[in-house]
Amino acid sequence: MLKCITHENYRMATWVCLFMSFAQQMSGINIVNIYAQKIFDEVATDSGSSVGNLSSKQETYFIGMGGLAGAFIGIYTVK
């Protein structure tokens, strides 16, 4: 197991994966999750849409599904 991580043929791929994981964690999605309720409330008052009828739990699910969809798009578009 350790050989596949430290072997010279795979060392660069390991560093790339570690960097990608770090960059994903620092991408700022937590800010969107923290302020999701305020964001949706502002959208509802500015546009007059029915988005304001969602509960906080539903708003969080909506943001999570968007993140999941983005992850799948990223998996299949990056070769």
Contacts in CASP RR format, 6 or more apart in sequence:
PFRMAT RR
TARGET T0000
AUTHOR 0000-0000-0000
METHOD contacts of the structure
MODEL  1
MLKCITHENYRMATWVCLFMSFAQQMSGINIVNIYAQKIFDEVATDSGSS
VGNLSSKQETYFIGMGGLAGAFIGIYTVK
4 10 0 8 1.000
5 14 0 8 1.000
6 14 0 8 1.000
29 67 0 8 1.000
32 39 0 8 1.000
32 63 0 8 1.000
33 60 0 8 1.000
33 63 0 8 1.000
33 64 0 8 1.000
36 56 0 8 1.000
36 59 0 8 1.000
36 60 0 8 1.000
36 62 0 8 1.000
36 63 0 8 1.000
37 56 0 8 1.000
37 59 0 8 1.000
40 51 0 8 1.000
40 52 0 8 1.000
40 54 0 8 1.000
40 59 0 8 1.000
41 52 0 8 1.000
43 49 0 8 1.000
43 51 0 8 1.000
43 52 0 8 1.000
44 50 0 8 1.000
44 51 0 8 1.000
44 52 0 8 1.000
44 53 0 8 1.000
54 62 0 8 1.000
END
